Amino acid sequence: MLSIWERTVFMAEPHVAVVGAGITGLFTALHHKRRYPGHRVVVLERGPHPIGASVKNAGFACFGSPSEILADVEAEGAEAAVARVQERWLGLRELRTELGDERIGFEATGGHEVFMEDDALYTKVADRFDELNRLLHPVFGHPAYQWLNRSKSDMGLRAGPIARTDLEGPIDGGALMRALLEKAREAGVDVRFGQPVSAVEEDGSGVVLRMSHDLAPVRAARVVIATNGFANELIPGIDVRPARGQVLLTSPVPGLRLKGTFHAHEGYYYFRDHRGCVLLGGGRHLDKAGETTTEDAVTPLIQDALERMLREVIIPGADFTIEHRWSGVMGFRTKGKTALVERVSPRVVVAAGLSGMGVAIGVRVAHKAAGLLVE
Ligand SMILES: Cc1cc2nc3c(=O)[nH]c(=O)nc-3n(C[C@H](O)[C@H](O)[C@H](O)COP(=O)(O)OP(=O)(O)OC[C@H]3O[C@@H](n4cnc5c(N)ncnc54)[C@H](O)[C@@H]3O)c2cc1C
């Protein structure tokens, strides 16, 4: 028996319901609410707080590494590769402007690509390093990358040459999401946790979101599915597959000299400093089939490889233990890296498959999704 107050305030049909309270979902809701302040905008998240990749990542504010960008140039041509870097850069700038560097814990300590001794990849990148900086000049207005002078800046790595950009750095993924959540709520977005959507049904006048655990369904005029690596569960057949990423965090490392964000082995490993500890993730290439999963788990195969990387390359000889391990599920496209943002039926938009770059592009993907809602 609902009162008139419950009916008109808490149970009133939203104009827009967004499924998923990650970076994409919260920004989509925020963008729409700003455009239509009178609209009721609801975000439905199954977790007790955001529990997707947005709070499981390694906290990198980065736009790509030299070897990745050059590989994209080879695969798709310079125009497309530079456009992708530009999109990531614009996304990072917008994210930082929206939420503020201090609130998201951004540290301007630089982004790096580490090459191993006798690394064939190094020769490839070194040969085209000047060309890469020239290609990216329209985006940054100055050379984005330089080679790190190891005699001036010894970070304790047992590795070969290191390329560096001053334009990247680590963030605090939890602080970012808390700031975004607060901002969305301040704008009037109704974010509801503990709301697992089990099915999406559209009829002539709206969309019904069925819920698990006997929770009441939610009816909305329009819906955005922003569940990233899980999007296929609600919209079967779309081209987004899950890709799990595993992470570990060491105990504080005495005398740690590492500062900034780092990619190695074509980006398959990524690491950074975090409050005197090393946070390291990756190794997905060692078991791509096994890591195409939404299961929340870590595996010995990948965790052992991460630990070897710590001992042999990142902090050789250091005394440490592993304090924490976790995994997160990204959404990847089977072809290319462009996120899927499209209307899948007259009232339902999907925004998913951010291909492991959602910190950088989430806010931009959300603009596209919010735009499609009103077209
Ligand atoms: C280990 C790791 C490292 C990463 N490194 C980087 C990086 O260096 N740079 C970068 O830019 N990005 C990185 N990413 C990727 C980035 O974190 C993601 O692209 C981004 O967070 C995706 O945001 P999202 O909002 O689209 O999805 P998510 O944050 O996954 O949000 C989706 C939400 O939907 C919810 N949900 C799912 N199904 C349902 C349902 N049925 N009902 C209700 N709610 C549901 C989930 O609980 C989740 O909270 C990394 C990710 C991981 C895991």
The ligand as an ORCA input file, in Angstrom:
! r2SCAN-3c Opt
* xyz 0 1
  C      42.352     -4.374    -13.957
  C      41.839     -3.241    -14.792
  C      42.716     -2.278    -15.291
  C      42.235     -1.207    -16.042
  N      43.112     -0.238    -16.484
  C      42.633      0.870    -17.096
  C      43.484      1.931    -17.515
  O      44.697      1.861    -17.346
  N      42.960      3.011    -18.112
  C      41.637      3.125    -18.349
  O      41.206      4.135    -18.911
  N      40.793      2.125    -18.006
  C      41.274      1.022    -17.395
  N      40.440     -0.017    -17.074
  C      39.100     -0.013    -17.617
  C      38.123      0.879    -16.902
  O      38.160      0.624    -15.511
  C      36.742      0.546    -17.493
  O      36.778      0.714    -18.905
  C      35.664      1.456    -16.940
  O      35.696      1.468    -15.543
  C      34.316      0.966    -17.444
  O      33.328      1.721    -16.802
  P      31.815      1.300    -17.016
  O      31.013      2.239    -16.220
  O      31.522      1.203    -18.474
  O      31.720     -0.177    -16.454
  P      31.802     -0.719    -14.946
  O      32.616      0.138    -14.088
  O      32.154     -2.165    -15.057
  O      30.316     -0.552    -14.443
  C      29.269     -1.429    -14.808
  C      28.358     -1.534    -13.605
  O      27.204     -2.263    -14.002
  C      26.801     -3.046    -12.896
  N      25.951     -4.133    -13.388
  C      26.316     -5.158    -14.209
  N      25.249     -5.932    -14.480
  C      24.187     -5.379    -13.827
  C      22.807     -5.724    -13.728
  N      22.316     -6.786    -14.362
  N      21.989     -4.940    -12.969
  C      22.472     -3.846    -12.315
  N      23.783     -3.480    -12.379
  C      24.622     -4.229    -13.130
  C      28.124     -3.537    -12.313
  O      27.952     -3.979    -10.978
  C      28.999     -2.303    -12.456
  O      29.010     -1.512    -11.278
  C      40.870     -1.108    -16.340
  C      39.985     -2.067    -15.842
  C      40.465     -3.138    -15.075
  C      39.487     -4.158    -14.544
*
